[in-house]
Amino acid sequence: MSVTPAQTNQLKTTKTQVKRVPKRGHYDFEVVAKILDEGLVCHVGFAIDGQPFVIPTAYGRVDDNLYIHGASASRMLKSLRSGIDVCLTVTLLDGLVLARSAYHHSMNYRSVVLFGKAHEVTDTHEKTAALRAFTEHVIPGRWDQVRAPNQTELATTLVLSLPISEASAKIRTGPPIDDPADYGLPVWAGVLPLTQMSGLPIADTRLADSLAVPLAVPDNVRNYSVSHLARRQIFQ
Amino acid sequence: MSVTPAQTNQLKTTKTQVKRVPKRGHYDFEVVAKILDEGLVCHVGFAIDGQPFVIPTAYGRVDDNLYIHGASASRMLKSLRSGIDVCLTVTLLDGLVLARSAYHHSMNYRSVVLFGKAHEVTDTHEKTAALRAFTEHVIPGRWDQVRAPNQTELATTLVLSLPISEASAKIRTGPPIDDPADYGLPVWAGVLPLTQMSGLPIADTRLADSLAVPLAVPDNVRNYSVSHLARRQIFQ
């Protein structure tokens, strides 16, 4: 799928259309991709004989493909490679919305719900690109700092791809929306912004002496919070 | 279900048993409840005609019942009230695990996967208790600060309960585990801790003048981060 800014709603289908509060629904590839790129964990849903499973896992994106991976023995991945339907969801929590009534409490969030069938990636070039995407997704620049996968690791890692072609984003921003009569109540109302922050890096105790000093922490690790936040717009 | 500390593994079934890296699996009610209490958003999975859906939503817990809610017209809740199988997952991300090889990169996390059938709560007493739990789950103390639900709001809110009786927690903590030969590589390795932090409260622009001052922010809102973090153990 080639996506240009002129296209809109290209990911909208009967299945992805947001039914509850339709004004919060978005179907543009760029909106969806931005949320996927900011998240770190997705929740993968699939059903076996009607029994649903929802499993959290890491992921990566290359253009209009989303990749997940794991050990070849993974129950989830073995089920998915058979080509069953998947629903993959990423949710970013941006704030607690504190209204004047219990009823109108809410959250500010950005979420993506992606539908499709996952397929095993067998091409070595695509598989390596996907593994690179997983690592770069966590911390940009990391791939070139670490030992690349060897043949055995490539062989024992199952990579699945899911096309980003049927998806929706749902976004809530802004203050609480109270009942008109409640605005006069003596209740503090507003938004408590939430964001994922990193603490100080914790060096592995088995680092060589030359690496076990603060200056040895790579810049992309040291500056993670800053760079991560810089990628965000502020959605409150 | 009456749970005493002497009981262990009481939530373990064939379905909940953690297959990948079994040592990370936990089946004690107290472990599961603690993770549920710290999370803010769950991902609810269900299947309709084999098509899985994974929807993020808020929740609350009262003893060994987990509650979700929404508008009576919600597609998800209408599907769930019919008694279909549900898988509900809560994931807390605690850190990025940066290994010496791309292959051993990981995340520190605590997750709960809960299976069961959701049932509509019709008893007014239980329904009100569930609504209280939703509000208190977001910020303890909030319920008594706001206008309680009126009869119309109660009637148009669908509340579903899911017993916490078949579940597993999966927890990863600690440093990267690298291949023995990789420990000599000149690669910085360690953990970058992650946590959800709150920013300064943003007052609703429609607050009365007397409430639109910093001192009017309730203590439970002002001290949210502190109290939220105090509820956490440090899992890195």
Interface residues (C-beta under 8 A of the other chain):
Chain A: K15 K19 R20 L40 V41 H43 V44 G45 F46 A47 G50 Q51 P52 F53 V54 I55 P56 A58 G70 A71 A73 S74 R75 I84 D85 V86 C87 L88 T89 T91 L93 G95 L96 L98 A99 R100 S101 A102 Y103 H105 M107 Y109 S111 V113 F115 L131 R132 F134 T135 V138 I139 R142 W143 Q145 V146 R147 A148 P149 N150 E153 T157 P175 P176 D182 Y183 G184 L185 P186 V187 W188 A189 G190 V191 L192 P193 L194 T195 Q196 M197 S198 G199 L200 P201 I202 A203 D204 T205 R206 L207 A208 S210 L211 A216 V217 P218 V221 Y224 Q236
Chain B: K15 K19 R20 L40 V41 H43 V44 G45 F46 A47 G50 Q51 P52 F53 V54 I55 P56 A58 G70 A71 A73 S74 R75 I84 D85 V86 C87 L88 T89 T91 L93 G95 L96 L98 A99 R100 S101 A102 Y103 H105 M107 Y109 S111 V113 F115 L131 R132 F134 T135 V138 I139 R142 W143 Q145 V146 R147 A148 P149 N150 E153 T157 P175 P176 D182 Y183 G184 L185 P186 V187 W188 A189 G190 V191 L192 P193 L194 T195 Q196 M197 S198 G199 L200 P201 I202 A203 D204 T205 R206 L207 A208 S210 L211 A216 V217 P218 V221 Y224 Q236
